Amino acid sequence: MFNKLIFIVFAVFLSCKLVSCNSDPVNKRKFVKNDSKDMVLLAGGDLVCASYVENAIKKYGIEYPFAKVKEQIEKADIAFANLECVISDKGDFRSKKINYGASLISLDSILYSGIDVFSIANNHVYDMDKTGLLRMRELLDRSPVFYGGSGKDLNEASEPVQVEVNGLKIAFLFYNSTGSNFCADKKTAGINCLPFENKEKALKTLKSDVKKTNKADIIILSVHWGPNYNTNTSSAQMEFAHAAIENGVDIILGHSAHIFHGNEIFNNKPIIYDMGDFLINDDDDWDSRSFLYNIYISDGKISQLELVPVYMPNSQIRVAEGILADEIISRFIGLSDRFKTPVKTENGKIIIDVQ
């Protein structure tokens, strides 16, 4: 009887360790090295940690997808990606078609990556329904990283992430514009939706959310928008992006297409209309060729973008070199011509001066 009681106590203790029965605060990552008002933000697009990528993690280990670029990620002061999957051990798949549901081993991998801030405002975070989404939030709450864009109601889903980086107050706003399914409202769990095509309505929402940032030094808008596998930035995207900057946004990080678009500098602010994929399966096509986007801020002002070309053989991110790097860079320059973006190349990278 005594041994059985000991076993039960141990089991309860272990369960509490795994699911955080106590309410002790989690130590979130810190980003203050000095008060210089200088920083580097590294950004990447769609990070799909399910399907082929999860299979690679199980086969090769949690370090594998990011091992070749972890040093690049950690050089930045803060790193961002769109987490386009749902990581959960609870919930059921909504569809038998494309499902980006991932197990907890994928969480270990993205925590290893060095990425600090994740958007979960996209169409795939509801692939395991409300239960899966809320479970992922619970898991991320217990981790050292930051995230936003979906929640138990609209108030939670629309909450900005605000951090301090080297004397600068940085705020992230997260939106999904790929349809109106599973949108959060005052009483319903879901995604923070923004119908950007209705510019007047979208700007009303944006202005309200900008006020929540308490006059941050740098406001970053992360938006999941536009059709898949299409490099044509729409006039509606351009109009909303320009209006967002005119209403206080400093950096726009677009994602959704799985293929990168051209970049624009508008009023000395960078608009990355679509970053392409950060990590996806091992197809040798343009959805597995993209960039690590380094955004440099000097004395509180955005000064330069540095784009490092990458590709993803066998679900592992690697820096592209030689002919492959040239192809990726050439495609980007062509896509940016319509915006008259001042692009130059140095040592296999793209450099865009902002100021």
PyMOL commands that set and color helices and strands:
alter all, ss='L'
color gray80, all
select helices_A, chain A and resi 2-19+51-60+64-66+70-75+104-113+129-141+154-157+199-212+235-246+286-288+313-315+322-339
alter helices_A, ss='H'
color red, helices_A
select strands_A, chain A and resi 39-47+78-83+86-87+101-102+117-119+146-148+150-151+161-165+168-176+190-191+218-224+251-255+263-266+269-272+277-279+289-298+301-311+318-319+343-346+349-353
alter strands_A, ss='S'
color yellow, strands_A
deselect
rebuild
show_as cartoon
